[in-house]
Amino acid sequence: MSLFGPRRIGLALGSGSARGLAHIGVLKVLEQEGLAPSVIAGTSMGALVGAFYAAGVSVDEMEHIALTFDVKQVTGLSDLALSNGAISSGEKVRAFLAEHLPPTFEELEMPFGCVAMDLSHNRAVYFTHGDLIQAVRASTSVPLAFVPVRMDDMLLVDGFVCDPVPVDLARQLGGETVVAVDVHGSGKVNLDDQGRRPASVLRDLQSTVARRDRERGDSSMDIVLAISEAFEARASELALRRASVVLSPEVHHLTGSNFAAAAEAIAAGEAAARTAVERIRRKARREHSERLDSAC
């Protein structure tokens, strides 16, 4: 790599809830191979992992947090908000972020940006400066799970709705060779022979969060989640075409609430990155040479 001068590897970390823990494995391998990113953009779980990395939290520490994480830390009884159309108020998420991240983007160690969806104006919002905690909280505000974030005249929810894998944002931040990590779900359900349906979507969502390793059935909430995953996969297709290299860790079968599978997700990220190392190096050299030629 040094033969051709410095590179600016950009990472675009996709949404995917628990599947997004694969991003930790990707970062681990890129660091080991001398391909650590210079800029990071992320959506949803990609925003959380990206913000941690940009803040200087080591990959080992992130892995430890992921392997010991209990979803009840952010969805406990003291954080219920059913009257506001979601399970959680998001205050525990905010506290968790504030424990590990600096207050502002300007205090990060590298350029970072994240994406949220503004429902008030039906538009994507890209955060690159200002209140980091509020921005990441908004980007991870999964509809029905967490109360949307109100900011100025905006009502913000999870960025997977508008830009699941923010490749263009990574380039805007300065990434020359952009590696996109796609961790969308399968968008599939398993038919329930008994045909049972819960009486409440929110109650069903509570059950989904509590039973992290359960197999997805065809309940009302399972159907909503499967539709979201199918939409997410299709919404990311165009952005992925604009990436220099696309990694697709084998986590698509996992449900987004299955944080118990953290070790599996991280290992899948490592495996996907290892198979792509030489491809990333070749792409970085080629793109760098093309830029030098165009500058002459």
Salt bridges, closest charged atoms under 4 A:
GLU33 OE1 - ARG281 NH2 3.35
GLU63 OE1 - LYS28 NZ 2.89
GLU91 OE1 - ARG94 NE 3.61
ASP118 OD2 - HIS121 ND1 2.59
ASP118 OD2 - ARG123 NE 3.19
ASP153 OD2 - HIS121 NE2 3.36
ASP168 OD2 - ARG242 NH2 2.83
ASP182 OD1 - HIS184 ND1 2.92
ASP218 OD2 - ARG197 NH2 3.72
ASP222 OD2 - ARG214 NH2 2.76
GLU229 OE2 - ARG19 NH1 3.15
GLU229 OE2 - ARG216 NH2 2.71
GLU232 OE1 - ARG19 NH2 3.91
GLU264 OE2 - HIS253 NE2 2.85
GLU270 OE2 - LYS28 NZ 3.23
GLU278 OE2 - ARG281 NH1 2.95
